[in-house]
């Protein structure tokens, strides 16, 4: 039996907005399948029950949690992006940090000539690096 491991992003009401933002930002990305909560189900009707999407060629899953939890995303787990060049790095940094939080601003930190760490407006954590 084959095992599959995919990042699973839990949102409270913003899963579709986040997924559309990410798919529009990164190349080789697409929405593969969307299931929505229907009438009488646990979640608000029309919100994401489960969405499978591909982000830069990698499978991802997201959903809108019906209950609000006492936890949220944390930088302890982040998505690491290897950028092809400086221009791509700057584009991703600009888009992901807009209305978010910069944890480490773009710089040469010794381990990388161009690196940054941000939490986007959805609180998902991203490390950006130029190869």
Secondary structure by P-SEA (a helix, b strand, c coil): cbbbbbbbbbbcccaaaaaaaaaaccccbbbcbbbbbccccccccccccbbbbbcccbbbbbbbbcccccccccccbbbbbbcccaaaaaaaaaaaacccccccccccccccccbbbbbccccbbbbbbcc
